[in-house]
């Protein structure tokens, strides 16, 4: 998943374009130092990576979007070998690190928001703010959002829109989509947005939120397997972090934040509960300890400068010297959804 980070600082790596969300909080939680090796699992525009490089650390920058890797080559060339870019999925971050010769790393950071670079490019089809092809694929490969809305069974569409978009009128939306596609298959973002707008009325109390927002979120998450990726990447980070290594994750909506929250709560748990009626439950040794207890949000000042930071949450943990564990992604909060040409499951 491409991160929602970016940069406006004007330091090495090309012209300023985007603002890294929660940058100061990320830097404080990661505490990069000279000689550290940090995986930036969602390289994006390189905002976090730049900060780590400035602190003297080396960075493995991973991104599934080929455009992000292409645009990051300038920073890679200017890093004196301390930045290595990898085109790939962050769920495979352990494999990427080992392929580069690292058996363990000092930090892993992940920004689970969609990149503003992607949102701003009409041809990528992520947003209905611009009319473009109904695509939404971060990797620019595999089934697109148009493939899903034009061919998936209605009951499966309803479940995707309801669970991943938390859209209360998911059944009505899926019905409208299936009716409209009988007349003409969907090709563009605005075609889909207009159909949804006929079914989901704008909330007067939240007039700035477009009726299609939740459905577009659901399709993007499904097409890119974002929740599967997030859960798998947390498990991979647990395996590749050395004792004392730091995991820092920034989320932007409740579905992803719930997965990160559950993961860290489970991995940091030191007691099995119990009461005077029930004995304590045996649990495995904790694999992390909290760096940040609960979550950190953006400051008022940052939200003023960068409205995208309003929904951002940071959670962080420090790796302990205990064996990693298997992770049941569905128990961690990843819903079971219909399979579609390699998607879902």
FIVO-699735 format. One line per 3 residues: their letters; for each residue x, y, z of N, C-alpha, C. Coordinates in steps of 0.001 Angstrom, whole numbers, plus 500000, padded with zeros to 6 digits. Example, Ala and Ser with C-alpha at 12.3 -4.5 7.8 and 13.67 -1.06 7.14 Angstrom:
BEGIN
AS = 513190:494310:507800:512300:495500:507800:513200:496700:507800; 512850:497750:507080:513670:498940:507140:512900:500030:507870
***
This chain:
BEGIN
XXX = 500831:498830:500000:500000:500000:500000:500871:501226:500000; 500521:502168:499161:501273:503408:499156:500832:504268:500308; 501766:504865:500984:501439:505640:502160:500872:506989:501823
XXX = 500297:507632:502833:499749:508962:502668:500760:510027:503006; 502036:509690:503031:503019:510679:503426:503440:511491:502210; 504236:512485:502463:504739:513332:501395:505741:514278:501982
XXX = 506020:515423:501292:507059:516298:501813:506866:517705:501303; 507122:518686:502172:507119:520081:501741:508364:520804:502247; 509334:520031:502692:510482:520651:503355:511542:521155:502399
XXX = 511519:520690:501141:512478:521171:500181:513858:520590:500334; 514012:519484:501139:515328:518866:501265:515563:517944:500097; 516684:517240:500107:517101:516433:498963:516002:515515:498470
XXX = 515962:515337:497171:515025:514383:496607:514013:515023:495700; 514233:516250:495244:513319:516831:494279:512433:517889:494918; 511563:518492:494123:510732:519585:494597:509715:519129:495624
XXX = 509340:520027:496521:508350:519714:497542:506994:519530:496903; 506253:518488:497350:504939:518250:496771:503878:517935:497821; 504224:517192:498852:503237:516705:499798:503731:516843:501226
XXX = 502825:516739:502157:503146:516931:503562:503111:515591:504275; 504204:515174:504897:504197:513907:505638:503292:514016:506869; 502340:513127:506985:501393:513161:508092:502055:512662:509376
XXX = 501847:513407:510464:502380:513057:511787:503902:512859:511762; 504593:513622:510950:506035:513419:510787:506787:513513:512112; 506514:514556:512899:507248:514734:514145:506957:513605:515127
XXX = 505716:513163:515174:505366:512062:516077:506008:510756:515605; 506050:510551:514285:506709:509366:513737:508197:509386:514068; 508817:510536:513875:510257:510655:514146:510547:510396:515630
XXX = 509710:510912:516506:509906:510717:517948:509723:509250:518327; 508697:508598:517766:508442:507191:518106:509514:506265:517543; 510018:506575:516354:511034:505734:515718:512417:505996:516291
XXX = 512704:507239:516692:514001:507625:517251:515154:507131:516381; 515180:507516:515084:516242:507028:514190:517608:507536:514627; 518625:506683:514453:519984:507045:514856:520960:506583:513779
XXX = 522149:507172:513721:523146:506740:512738:523410:505246:512860; 523426:504582:511709:523675:503147:511680:522432:502289:511721; 521293:502863:512105:520044:502093:512110:519641:501715:510693
XXX = 518951:500597:510563:518340:500186:509295:516831:500155:509516; 516123:500961:508745:514680:501110:508920:513965:500780:507616; 512912:500001:507703:512075:499723:506542:510929:500727:506520
XXX = 510859:501497:505445:509704:502359:505199:508788:501558:504276; 507801:500892:504880:506995:499942:504119:506045:500569:503131; 505800:501879:503275:504921:502592:502354:505629:503884:501947
XXX = 506604:503764:501074:507519:504859:500758:506793:506113:500276; 505820:505962:499393:505057:507121:498917:505943:508181:498305; 505858:509397:498829:506696:510498:498360:507989:510610:499155
XXX = 508216:509670:500079:509496:509616:500780:509638:510536:501969; 508544:511074:502492:508640:512018:503598:509281:511435:504839; 508851:510253:505247:509438:509622:506431:510878:509207:506146
XXX = 511115:508637:504969:512463:508177:504625:513468:509318:504675; 513087:510476:504178:513989:511632:504222:514385:511960:505660; 513392:511931:506549:513674:512261:507951:514638:511246:508569
XXX = 514472:509986:508250:515360:508953:508797:516766:509088:508216; 516843:509379:506927:518144:509572:506293:518879:510762:506911; 518160:511828:507185:518773:513014:507787:519330:512712:509171
XXX = 518728:511719:509843:519201:511326:511175:520368:510353:511111; 520779:509970:509893:521933:509093:509737:521601:507631:509548; 520314:507295:509514:519908:505902:509337:519942:505506:507868
XXX = 519937:504199:507631:519755:503657:506289:518311:503193:506160; 517765:503262:504938:516344:502990:504740:516132:502033:503569; 515261:501062:503786:514732:500225:502709:513336:500759:502427
XXX = 513156:501384:501282:511873:501987:500934:511081:501063:500021; 509935:500628:500490:509099:499686:499744:507828:500384:499278; 507439:500152:498039:506159:500666:497558:505655:499806:496419
XXX = 504356:499526:496421:503761:498709:495376:503441:499524:494132; 503459:500850:494252:503145:501732:493128:504430:502026:492349; 504509:501600:491093:505730:501856:490321:506040:503335:490154
XXX = 505013:504185:490166:505250:505623:490043:506008:506158:491254; 505684:505660:492444:506375:506106:493647:507845:505712:493612; 508130:504507:493147:509518:504053:493036:510265:504883:492004
XXX = 509625:505128:490869:510255:505950:489821:510593:507337:490350; 509627:507963:491044:509841:509328:491527:510847:509381:492674; 511067:508247:493355:512006:508228:494467:513448:507994:494064
XXX = 513691:507744:492782:515055:507414:492361:516031:508560:492601; 515563:509794:492504:516453:510935:492733:516964:510913:494169; 516057:510720:495117:516465:510650:496516:517387:509456:496746
XXX = 517116:508351:496086:517961:507169:496224:519385:507462:495748; 519491:508171:494632:520804:508493:494082:521568:509468:494978; 520847:510327:495674:521479:511340:496521:521775:510839:497932
XXX = 521426:509599:498239:521510:509100:499611:522837:508431:499942; 523780:508407:499003:525083:507761:499233:524922:506287:499617; 523958:505637:498990:523763:504207:499210:522955:503862:500442
XXX = 522470:504854:501176:521730:504560:502408:520230:504373:502174; 519767:504635:500962:518373:504349:500611:518348:503324:499493; 517632:502237:499712:517436:501211:498695:515940:501066:498459
XXX = 515504:501335:497237:514085:501272:496907:513724:499901:496357; 512567:499408:496760:512082:498101:496330:510655:498249:495831; 510421:497833:494599:509052:497808:494086:508414:496499:494510
XXX = 507483:496574:495439:506844:495368:495936:505819:495697:497000; 505176:494673:497516:504145:494849:498521:504759:494871:499922; 504210:495706:500785:504802:495794:502120:504456:494589:502979
XXX = 503487:493779:502562:503236:492535:503272:504452:491608:503184; 505302:491833:502168:506510:491031:501959:507767:491734:502476; 507609:492677:503396:508767:493481:503812:509880:492647:504429
XXX = 509534:491553:505084:510571:490671:505627:511406:490078:504503; 510745:489601:503455:511462:489018:502318:512316:490063:501619; 511795:491283:501492:512568:492344:500841:513851:492630:501618
XXX = 513746:492691:502935:514929:492972:503758:515949:491851:503654; 515486:490624:503725:516415:489488:503650:517075:489410:502279; 516329:489753:501223:516903:489735:499877:518026:490750:499729
XXX = 517981:491804:500544:519031:492823:500525:520144:492528:501524; 520033:491382:502208:521106:490954:503098:520909:491258:504562; 519697:491665:504957:519440:492002:506360:518625:490887:507016
XXX = 519158:490310:508080:518429:489302:508845:517541:489933:509902; 517800:491183:510228:516988:491908:511199:517167:493402:510947; 516170:494194:511338:516253:495643:511145:515884:496337:512454
XXX = 516168:497641:512511:515959:498414:513727:514604:499097:513787; 513922:499184:512655:512623:499859:512673:511808:499528:511445; 510486:499589:511612:509544:499458:510502:508492:500538:510682
XXX = 508279:501341:509646:507218:502337:509662:506263:502041:508517; 504979:502229:508765:503958:502034:507737:502910:503130:507864; 502604:503766:506751:501549:504774:506668:500457:504150:505799
XXX = 499333:503788:506411:498340:502982:505719:497320:503792:504920; 497532:505087:504795:496609:505891:504001:496967:505862:502535; 495960:506086:501691:496228:506193:500262:496981:507496:500014
XXX = 497916:507463:499111:498764:508619:498849:497991:509744:498180; 498265:510973:498619:497653:512129:497966:498099:512234:496518; 499277:511692:496200:499720:511671:494801:498748:510867:493954
XXX = 498282:509737:494498:497345:508907:493759:495980:509572:493670; 495528:510158:494776:494232:510819:494777:494178:511970:493784; 495292:512638:493601:495331:513825:492759:495480:513515:491264
XXX = 495690:512249:490919:495869:511875:489516:494582:511253:488991; 493875:511994:488158:492582:511520:487660:492690:510177:486967; 493812:509946:486270:493958:508707:485504:494096:507474:486378
XXX = 494335:507675:487694:494451:506528:488589:493082:506068:489089; 492082:506930:488979:490720:506527:489294:490429:506288:490756; 491152:506955:491673:490918:506767:493097:489826:507687:493636
XXX = 489598:508805:492967:488733:509836:493524:487688:510285:492513; 486513:510634:493032:485465:511183:492175:485567:512704:492090; 486614:513276:492683:486840:514714:492512:487220:515025:491073
XXX = 487763:514017:490393:488135:514160:488992:487505:512998:488226; 487109:513262:486997:486577:512165:486186:487743:511433:485541; 487811:510138:485783:488878:509331:485219:488436:507891:485149
XXX = 489261:507022:484604:488906:505604:484533:488698:505020:485921; 487716:504157:486075:487396:503556:487361:488401:502441:487638; 489565:502818:488147:490696:501905:488252:491004:501538:489704
XXX = 491670:502432:490429:491997:502306:491860:493102:501312:492174; 493804:500778:491207:494844:499781:491484:496161:500473:491831; 496653:500246:493038:497919:500840:493449:499081:500296:492637
XXX = 499024:499012:492325:500110:498382:491567:499932:498516:490059; 498804:499108:489653:498499:499266:488234:498471:497917:487517; 498020:496903:488232:497971:495544:487686:496858:494795:488404
XXX = 496279:493793:487733:495234:492988:488340:493853:493576:488112; 492810:492976:488732:491436:493454:488553:491276:494888:489042; 490532:495681:488293:490289:497071:488647:488944:497215:489360
XXX = 488676:498414:489852:487379:498685:490477:486250:498514:489470; 486499:498871:488210:485480:498683:487168:485165:497200:487000; 486175:496349:487018:485945:494903:486902:485032:494418:488026
XXX = 485259:494930:489231:484477:494497:490384:483024:494945:490265; 482791:496236:490008:481404:496721:489990:480628:496228:488774; 481332:495868:487712:480637:495430:486500:480309:493941:486481
XXX = 480974:493144:487308:480792:491695:487197:480492:490962:488495; 480758:491562:489640:480558:490847:490898:479070:490697:491217; 478719:489577:491841:477334:489364:492239:476900:490408:493263
XXX = 475601:490729:493197:475092:491811:494044:475321:491538:495526; 475072:490324:495992:475213:490028:497426:476652:490241:497889; 477603:489940:497017:479003:490135:497377:479372:491613:497371
XXX = 478815:492360:496409:479027:493809:496392:478463:494450:497660; 477286:493999:498065:476659:494538:499270:477562:494345:500480; 478123:493170:500594:478981:492861:501742:480255:493707:501716
XXX = 480843:493863:500549:482060:494672:500433:481785:496125:500798; 480724:496683:500231:480402:498090:500478:480005:498302:501933; 479275:497340:502494:478841:497472:503877:479962:497305:504874
XXX = 480841:496328:504641:481897:496042:505610:483113:496941:505449; 483548:497152:504213:484763:497933:503989:484490:499426:503890; 483260:499778:503514:482914:501191:503441:482075:501649:504613
XXX = 481604:500691:505407:480725:500997:506528:479554:501867:506068; 479064:501511:504865:477947:502221:504253:476634:501581:504706; 475794:502357:505393:474543:501827:505929:473566:501435:504829
XXX = 473658:502063:503684:472734:501771:502583:473410:500903:501513; 474248:499996:501969:475018:499154:501045:474128:498357:500105; 473036:497819:500605:472144:497014:499764:471528:497858:498659
XXX = 471101:499066:498995:470521:499960:497988:471563:500385:496962; 472781:500619:497420:473855:501017:496503:474173:499881:495534; 474312:498673:496046:474630:497535:495172:473503:497276:494181
XXX = 472265:497464:494628:471117:497287:493728:471178:498305:492589; 471460:499567:492928:471544:500617:491910:472685:500355:490932; 473815:499869:491454:474962:499558:490599:474605:498447:489613
XXX = 473966:497403:490111:473632:496263:489246:472594:496637:488195; 471669:497507:488556:470696:497970:487570:471371:498807:486489; 472235:499723:486911:472888:500626:485956:473823:499884:485009
XXX = 474526:498881:485513:475484:498173:484662:474810:497309:483610; 473534:496995:483805:472805:496254:482777:472633:497091:481530; 472496:498390:481712:472335:499297:480566:473682:499658:479946
XXX = 474671:499880:480805:475999:500257:480307:477021:499970:481407; 478068:499200:481109:479106:498948:482116:479766:500250:482566; 480135:500302:483832:480817:501479:484364:482231:501568:483803
XXX = 482607:502787:483426:483954:503021:482912:484686:504105:483692; 483964:505088:484219:484629:506221:484865:484152:506420:486297; 484937:507191:487043:484628:507460:488444:483331:508247:488599
XXX = 483113:509233:487743:481913:510051:487881:480656:509292:487513; 480752:508334:486592:479587:507501:486278:479115:506767:487528; 480044:506199:488261:479689:505470:489471:479205:506429:490550
XXX = 479883:507547:490729:479501:508504:491767:478087:509021:491551; 477713:509260:490305:476369:509778:490024:475293:508764:490376; 475548:507495:490112:474575:506450:490458:474404:506363:491967
XXX = 475509:506406:492685:475445:506315:494146:474717:507523:494730; 474952:508691:494152:474365:509926:494662:472844:509913:494558; 472306:509119:493655:470846:509002:493532:470250:508179:494665
XXX = 471090:507354:495280:470616:506444:496322:470956:506953:497717; 472162:507420:497898:472624:507909:499203:472548:509433:499198; 471688:509964:500008:471506:511410:500044:472569:512051:500932
XXX = 472912:513266:500590:473923:514004:501354:473394:514344:502743; 474207:514092:503756:473839:514384:505135:474002:515887:505395; 472899:516590:505734:472991:518041:505951:474008:518415:507040
XXX = 474202:517503:508019:475147:517780:509095:476596:517550:508667; 476766:516816:507550:478108:516543:507026:478115:516817:505529; 477754:518045:505192:477555:518418:503790:478812:518278:502952
XXX = 479977:518334:503599:481226:518256:502835:481561:516828:502408; 480878:515836:502985:481156:514446:502664:480259:513981:501519; 480844:513617:500408:480079:513192:499227:479431:511833:499495
XXX = 478216:511619:499015:477525:510348:499241:478278:509114:498744; 479177:509292:497780:479908:508145:497221:481173:507804:497993; 481513:508596:498996:482787:508437:499693:482984:507037:500247
XXX = 481994:506520:500942:482145:505221:501596:482242:504074:500590; 481485:504163:499514:481553:503110:498490:482904:503122:497791; 483417:504306:497487:484739:504398:496857:485811:503857:497804
XXX = 485699:504162:499086:486652:503625:500060:486617:502106:500046; 485414:501540:500039:485271:500085:500076:485908:499437:498860; 485655:499992:497689:486212:499425:496462:487731:499520:496445
XXX = 488266:500651:496885:489723:500821:496913:490367:499810:497853; 489788:499655:499036:490340:498706:500008:490285:497289:499459; 489172:496948:498819:489011:495586:498303:489950:495316:497128
XXX = 489986:496238:496180:490811:496051:494979:492281:495882:495347; 492726:496577:496372:494142:496539:496758:494435:495612:497932; 493403:494913:498408:493615:493998:499531:494247:494683:500722
XXX = 493820:495907:501014:494530:496730:501986:494528:496147:503395; 493417:495568:503813:493378:495037:505177:494208:493765:505293; 494166:492905:504269:495029:491719:504254:496504:492135:504305
XXX = 496828:493158:503508:498200:493649:503465:498637:494186:504831; 497764:494969:505454:498112:495577:506734:498385:494519:507794; 497491:493541:507909:497670:492494:508923:498915:491667:508637
XXX = 499104:491285:507383:500281:490499:507022:501577:491252:507248; 501555:492563:507015:502756:493373:507209:503105:493497:508687; 502104:493562:509560:502379:493601:511000:503092:492335:511447
XXX = 502614:491185:510946:503260:489919:511289:504680:489860:510736; 504872:490364:509510:506206:490384:508916:507151:491287:509701; 506644:492416:510170:507461:493324:510978:507892:492654:512268
XXX = 506985:491916:512876:507330:491200:514113:508484:490227:513876; 508498:489591:512701:509540:488598:512406:510888:489228:512094; 510893:490409:511478:512154:490978:510994:512770:491986:511967
XXX = 512013:492476:512931:512565:493454:513872:513483:492769:514883; 514625:493374:515141:515526:492868:516167:514994:493289:517542; 515407:492624:518629:515010:493068:519958:515361:494536:520170
XXX = 514406:495307:520614:514594:496746:520758:514155:497528:519536; 513915:496815:518411:513451:497483:517196:512058:498058:517358; 511748:499066:516549:510514:499821:516734:509567:499670:515548
XXX = 508304:499476:515857:507229:499418:514868:506351:500646:515051; 506209:501444:513997:505407:502668:514044:504417:502617:512888; 503127:502737:513196:502083:502615:512175:501137:503804:512262
XXX = 500871:504411:511103:499911:505511:510998:498712:505007:510204; 497522:505158:510777:496296:504738:510102:495402:505943:509857; 494422:505739:508956:493536:506848:508593:492054:506515:508704
XXX = 491706:505264:508922:490299:504970:509165:490173:503806:510132; 488972:503635:510647:488743:502736:511779:489061:501286:511471; 488858:500834:510234:489092:499429:509910:490558:499058:510093
XXX = 491452:499870:509530:492880:499591:509672:493351:499836:511103; 492852:500898:511717:493280:501197:513076:492888:500072:514030; 491730:499471:513795:491286:498364:514647:492251:497179:514560
XXX = 492739:496907:513352:493675:495796:513164:494987:496069:513911; 495514:497284:513763:496766:497643:514436:496580:497633:515946; 495460:498177:516402:495173:498214:517840:495103:496803:518415
XXX = 494399:495911:517732:494272:494530:518221:495616:493818:518216; 496384:494048:517159:497689:493396:517065:498584:493790:518233; 498711:495092:518465:499604:495546:519540:499056:495182:520914
XXX = 497744:495242:521081:497173:494860:522366:497470:493394:522661; 497350:492545:521639:497627:491127:521820:499109:490876:522054; 499961:491533:521261:501401:491286:521353:502030:491927:522581
XXX = 501389:492913:523172:501923:493557:524374:501299:493005:525661; 500376:492089:525533:499664:491575:526700:500596:490750:527574; 500578:491042:528854:501457:490334:529798:500690:489423:530751
XXX = 499373:489587:530813:498560:488739:531686:497350:488231:530920; 496828:487114:531377:495698:486495:530690:494351:486802:531283; 494248:487895:532053:492958:488259:532608:492609:487378:533791
XXX = 491406:486823:533778:490973:485989:534886:490249:486807:535944; 489601:486127:536882:488870:486764:537957:488769:485778:539110; 488034:486125:540151:487886:485205:541283:487050:483997:540896
XXX = 486297:484142:539775:485473:483023:539313:486182:482182:538255; 487090:482822:537530:487790:482127:536440:489295:482274:536635; 490059:481201:536431:491515:481312:536576:492117:482130:535436
XXX = 493340:482618:535652:494042:483328:534578:494284:482392:533408; 494201:482944:532216:494417:482174:530996:495902:482219:530655; 496464:481071:530321:497857:481046:529896:497975:481718:528540
XXX = 498888:482658:528415:499112:483330:527138:500599:483283:526824; 500940:483374:525532:502360:483376:525157:503049:484628:525693; 504365:484594:525814:505091:485792:526245:504849:486942:525266
XXX = 504784:488173:525745:504596:489315:524848:505772:489452:523893; 505478:489901:522678:506536:490114:521684:506865:491602:521509; 506005:492466:522035:506221:493911:521971:505885:494526:523324
XXX = 506410:495735:523537:505934:496593:524616:505541:497920:523987; 504583:498597:524582:504097:499847:524001:505167:500938:524067; 505360:501621:522956:506081:502895:522958:505070:504006:523226
XXX = 503944:503884:522533:502823:504802:522722:501667:503981:523264; 501201:504278:524455:500056:503571:525024:498795:504172:524414; 498023:503363:523726:496887:503892:522998:497359:504464:521677
XXX = 496826:505616:521301:497226:506215:520022:497516:507696:520192; 498240:508241:519232:498496:509672:519182:497822:510247:517942; 497222:511423:518090:496564:512107:516988:497392:513325:516568
XXX = 496986:513922:515481:497661:515134:515021:497303:516318:515915; 498227:517241:516009:497978:518463:516770:497051:519383:515982; 496484:520344:516677:495621:521329:516015:496403:522069:514940
XXX = 497661:522371:515246:498491:523104:514287:498712:522285:513017; 498977:520987:513174:499205:520162:511990:497939:520031:511166; 496802:519871:511819:495544:519748:511084:495256:521020:510304
XXX = 495598:522161:510897:495421:523432:510201:496284:523488:508943; 497533:523018:509061:498452:523024:507925:498113:521933:506906; 497602:520815:507394:497373:519654:506537:496079:518957:506966
XXX = 494935:519322:506381:493646:518745:506784:493604:517219:506708; 494453:516602:505860:494464:515136:505769:494870:514475:507085; 495536:515230:507937:496001:514664:509202:494883:514532:510230
XXX = 493703:515060:509921:492621:515075:510909:492275:513680:511409; 492257:512710:510509:491850:511354:510900:493030:510434:511192; 494247:510956:511142:495434:510107:511317:495636:509723:512780
XXX = 496035:508460:512986:496351:507960:514317:497666:507197:514259; 498484:507400:515251:499767:506698:515326:499747:505721:516499; 500212:504495:516231:500410:503488:517277:501819:502936:517109
XXX = 502456:502574:518221:503854:502146:518136:504198:501175:519253; 505105:500238:518921:505584:499276:519905:507053:498965:519706; 507709:498513:520776:509126:498135:520752:509225:496612:520865
XXX = 510009:496009:519959:510133:494554:519900:510899:494029:521105; 510392:492937:521680:511042:492268:522802:511826:491052:522305; 512648:490505:523160:513484:489359:522785:512719:488058:523041
XXX = 511634:487877:522306:510803:486675:522392:510453:486221:520977; 510169:484932:520794:509877:484437:519442:508614:485069:518864; 508625:485286:517548:507421:485777:516865:506349:484695:516874
XXX = 505123:485104:516613:503994:484175:516633:503243:484207:515319; 502478:483165:515066:501594:483163:513916:500464:484167:514163; 499949:484731:513079:498866:485699:513202:497659:485226:512402
XXX = 496521:485124:513066:495253:484859:512395:494698:486204:511956; 494794:486512:510659:494408:487843:510197:492924:488115:510397; 492102:487086:510340:490666:487298:510525:490350:487592:511984
XXX = 491048:486933:512901:490885:487248:514314:491388:488657:514613; 492340:489125:513804:492883:490468:513990:491973:491552:513429; 490920:491147:512705:489974:492137:512214:489800:492209:510714
XXX = 490441:491320:509957:490274:491310:508505:489022:490496:508175; 488003:491095:507565:486765:490357:507285:486946:489351:506148; 486145:488313:506193:486120:487337:505105:485184:487863:504016
XXX = 485719:487994:502810:484948:488546:501704:485035:487629:500497; 484127:487830:499563:484076:487001:498364:485381:487089:497593; 485813:485963:497051:487022:485926:496241:486694:486376:494821
XXX = 487582:487194:494245:487353:487706:492900:488694:487819:492185; 489006:486820:491377:490244:486834:490582:491462:487195:491431; 491581:486534:492569:492741:486759:493437:492511:487763:494530
XXX = 491385:488506:494488:491079:489468:495523:490220:488815:496600; 490128:489465:497753:489238:488998:498818:489766:487774:499516; 488833:486967:500057:489217:485760:500766:489211:485949:502271
***
